[in-house]
Amino acid sequence: MITEAGELADGRPYAERSEREPSFHDKAAEFLLGCTVRPARQILFNSARGLASIVPLVRQYESTLARTPDADLVARAGRMRGRLRKEGFSETIVAECFALVCEVASRTIGKRHFDAQLMAGWALLQGTLIEMETGEGKTIAATLAASTVALAGYPVHVITVNDYLAERDAEEMGPLYRYLRLSVGVVVQGQTREVRRKAYANSVTYCTNKELAFDYLRDRVALANRGSRLHLSLEKICASASRESELVLRGLYFGIVDEADSIFIDEARTPLILSATAGASEAQEQCARALEIAAGLDSGRDYLIELVERRVSLTAAGRERLGELAHKSSGVWTSVRAREELVTQALSALHLFRRDQHYVVSEGKVQIVDESTGRVMPDRSWEGGLHQMIEAKERCELTLPRETLARLTYQRLFRRYIRLAGMTGTASEVAREIRSVYGLDVVRIPLHRPSRRKYVKPLVFRTREEKWRAVANSVERLAIKAGRPVLIGTRSVKASEEISAVLTERGIEHALLNAKQDQFEADVVALAGQPNRVTVATNMAGRGTDIRLGPGVAERGGLHVILTEYHESRRIDRQFFGRCARQGDPGSCEAIVSLDDEIYVVYAPTETALVARVVMRAARASAALYQGLRGLAQFRAERRGAYIRLQNLAQDRRLERVLAFSGRAE
């Protein structure tokens, strides 16, 4: 329950939803989710029937506002707070509020919400996750729900995946909010605590999921389980400074999560850990010794590699050999458990984590690459000494070990919002999980204009070399001869550099965008629709950036995108195909892959080897074999990902009970 001051009725300083223990039905749903990750079609409902009723009401109110003077519109917006607080978010008053926002948008940013966006705004306000095709205008649709809740006097967070999108959306939509006398803030990496505090104090705050999560964790550490209104009041009386001044957030009232599938699903596999630098240690010498020992062990005899589980384990023979090698050593090597953990981490660093795929080395530092987006995450590190082990492997200066202060999963964080909504271009594949974990139904919003996207029959080759030649042939045919722009998607830095080398050898000019140049990604991707333009990028580079077609491109067939490696999730494949044919533009897409791609080697090695033998005499795999193999590999990968996320959530719940007993905040 929320009071007028925005605090919970029980006196806690944060407006947030109390977590409940999972019910029998929750556990049953999670069990079923662990068994299958196929989309739950019954969760998707016909949004046109349930949401279209808002459109004529908005248009009716809107017709009366066209000639209303600016001062009267501002005054009308000012009166909305009392009415919204009194009447709630009923359809009638929401329609009137939406009409006001539409009129203001046309006067400030030169855009007017179309019918599908009105339906999307209404769905967001009701607490659902909307699926809108790429390019259908999710950013402006979000202003309808955000403005309505902000006009009611409640803080709104619009959460997206990177700093660029947060800053861009806050700047572009800012005039609309300010016209309504609503303040706008933005939270990005590198800001001070005071700057963040002021940003969150605004009516609407644009921020990234990572910054929001770690700000929340820092606040929880500051409160340290003594954050009730009584505790804070006593501190004000008895001390010169209160911990309340250390908090940056006002609470979690209404959150709109952009690119929700990426945040709710892809990034939810890794728990968020707030850490502080611990004391110096002999890590450099230990890591070097562990890597030396690991390099001398034999695969299959001394250790086993499980690619699907991303895990290395020592065998009995390996543990015995390790004991022999460490017999004359001192210090940590005298401990059986400690030395086995060190060598296991060294084996993982050597065999499971590859440079220019899982991480890059930039300016002498190891920086993690997000496998879903291809972006560098400079503020993150692997835990348990793995990061230092990889630094030692790459001969970089070791960072100091980190001590965990607080831990939280995205699943638990976002369930604490009193009102939560999301938007993305692809969610149907994970509708069951989103409903089970976050309590959000997935609603598909109809297209504003019919899609003109053409799907070219996929090509599958035996080797990467054959694949790259086929990609280059397609580029020559479409970009050089036909004058169309081509966007080539890869899954790793290494793959992007491989195809770049092939294109360079053929004399084809192109733009290269990977984790090493991600600061320029929005500018590079925005130009990908120009005539004859060839762009090589990681699959999700520039996500959220519009690719506008250049002069004459539409007449030539529009943008053509080439997927060069299937992702573990079918959603991300669909997201990349969605880069072409936006908002009724023409466009086409195709997949050109090979049987030695990671998805096949890791998740269907036996079946892939069988298919390779069957088609040994052919240049390509048959369509039926290809479809079956792809479906099997991605099904296994998606099921594994869902299992990991559920395990993280279960572990988080166990830790919560332990930490609650010990008096810790999280």
Secondary structure, 3 states (H helix, E strand, C coil): CECCCCCECCCCCCECCCCCCCCHHHHHHHHHHHHCCCCCHHHCEEHHHHHCCHHHHHHHHHHCCCCCCHHHHHHHHHHHHHHHHHHCCCHHHHHHHHHHHHHHHHHHCCCCCCHHHHHHHHHHHCCCEEECCCCCCHHHHHHHHHHHHHHCCCCEEEEECCHHHHHHHHHHHHHHHHHCCCCEEEECCCCCHHHHHHHHCCCEEEEEHHHHHHHHHHHHHHHCCCCCHHHHHHHHHHCCCCHHHHCCCCECCEEEEECHHHHHHHHHHCCEEEEEECCCCCHHHHHHHHHHHHHCCCECCCEEEECCCCEEEECHHHHHHHHHHCCCCCHHHHCHHHHHHHHHHHHHHHHCCCECCCEEEECCEEEEECCCCCCEECCCCCCCCHHHHHHHHCCCCCCCCEEEEEEECHHHHHCCCCEEEEEECCCHHHHHHHHHHHCCCEEECCCCCCCEEEECCCEEECCHHHHHHHHHHHHHHHHHHCCCCEEEEECCHHHHHHHHHHHHHCCCCCEEECHHHHHHHHHHHHCCCCCCCEEEEECCCCCCCCCCCCCCCHHHCCEEEEECCCCCCHHHHHHHHCCCCHHHCEEEEEEEEECCCHHHHHHCHHHHHHHHHHCCCCCCCCHHHHHHHHHHHHHHHHHHHHHHHHHHHHHHHHHHHHHHHHCCCC
